[in-house]
Amino acid sequence: MTKATPFLMFQHGKAQAALDFWVATVPGTRIVELQLFGPEGPGPEGTVLRGHAEIAGQSVMIHDSFITHGFDFTPSWSFFLECGEEAEAERLFAALGEGGQVLMPLDNYGWSRKFGWVSDRFGISWQVNWQ
């Protein structure tokens, strides 16, 4: 059976820091597997060759590109976090947005009691919702 898994390609060796941040911040997040580049490369030693994580139960593949690309992450793709409690939505919104960018402040926009959208310090977009 064919399986589709989101694949996040980081630049400048930021994948490990992003993983560590998400594990500490988002409930239900864990590193499943992590392979690092060794001294023979081709990427810088210690950066992520192949990572597999579960982010709030969603399987995600992660990689540090050793090539600088003319593109990066975009808010057109994001993780959508459905929170069970208002306090959890507020905590996640604040933590994920720290050092990043608020795209939509946490507020009642009519489709839920609280919704907010941030891009974290690594450029990954998160929509935080509390019904």
C-alpha positions in Angstrom: 0.0 0.0 0.0 1.3 3.5 -0.9 1.5 5.9 2.0 1.8 9.7 1.8 3.8 11.4 4.6 4.5 15.2 4.8 8.3 15.9 4.3 9.8 19.0 5.7 13.2 20.0 4.3 15.1 22.5 6.4 18.1 24.6 5.4 21.2 25.6 7.4 21.0 22.7 9.9 17.8 23.8 11.7 15.9 20.4 11.6 17.2 19.1 15.0 16.4 22.4 16.8 12.9 22.4 15.3 12.3 18.8 16.4 13.5 19.5 19.9 11.3 22.6 20.1 8.2 20.7 18.9 8.8 17.8 21.3 9.0 20.2 24.2 6.0 22.3 23.0 3.3 20.2 21.3 1.7 17.4 23.2 1.9 14.0 21.6 5.0 14.8 19.7 8.0 12.5 19.6 11.0 11.6 17.5 10.5 8.1 16.1 13.8 7.8 14.2 16.8 10.1 13.6 19.7 9.5 11.3 22.5 12.2 11.2 25.0 12.9 8.5 28.4 11.5 9.5 31.9 12.8 8.8 31.8 11.5 5.2 28.9 13.8 4.3 27.5 14.8 1.9 25.8 17.1 4.4 27.5 18.8 7.4 28.3 16.2 10.2 25.6 16.0 12.8 22.8 17.5 10.7 19.7 15.5 10.0 20.0 13.1 7.1 16.6 11.5 7.8 14.2 12.1 10.6 10.8 10.6 11.3 8.6 12.3 14.0 5.0 12.2 15.1 3.7 15.7 15.7 0.5 15.5 17.7 0.0 12.0 16.2 0.8 13.1 12.6 3.7 11.2 11.0 6.2 13.6 9.4 9.6 13.1 7.7 12.4 15.7 8.2 15.7 16.5 6.5 18.4 19.1 6.6 19.3 20.0 3.0 23.0 20.5 2.4 22.1 22.6 -0.7 20.9 26.1 -0.3 17.6 26.5 -2.2 15.9 29.6 -3.5 12.7 28.6 -1.5 11.7 28.0 2.0 8.5 27.1 4.0 5.3 28.9 3.2 2.1 29.4 5.2 0.1 27.8 2.4 0.9 24.6 4.2 0.4 24.3 8.0 -0.2 22.0 10.9 -3.8 22.4 12.3 -3.9 21.8 16.0 -7.3 21.1 17.5 -7.2 21.9 21.2 -9.5 20.4 23.8 -9.2 23.3 26.2 -9.0 27.1 25.8 -5.9 27.3 28.0 -4.1 24.8 25.8 -4.9 26.8 22.7 -3.5 29.9 24.4 -0.4 28.2 25.5 0.4 26.6 22.1 -0.3 29.8 20.3 2.1 31.8 22.5 4.8 29.1 22.5 4.7 28.4 18.8 4.6 32.1 17.9 7.5 33.1 20.2 10.3 34.2 17.9 8.1 33.7 14.8 5.3 35.6 13.2 1.6 36.0 14.1 -0.4 35.5 10.9 -3.8 35.8 12.6 -4.1 36.7 16.3 -5.9 34.2 18.6 -9.5 35.3 18.5 -13.1 34.4 17.8 -13.6 34.6 14.0 -17.1 33.1 14.0 -16.2 29.5 13.0 -14.8 28.5 16.4 -14.4 30.0 19.9 -10.7 30.7 19.4 -8.5 30.4 16.4 -5.0 31.7 15.7 -2.3 31.2 13.0 1.4 31.6 13.6 4.6 30.8 11.8 7.2 29.5 14.3 10.8 30.5 14.5 11.7 27.8 12.0 9.2 29.0 9.4 6.6 26.2 10.0 3.0 27.4 10.0 0.6 26.3 12.8 -3.2 26.9 12.9 -4.4 26.6 16.5 -8.1 26.1 17.1 -10.4 25.6 20.1 -14.0 24.8 19.4 
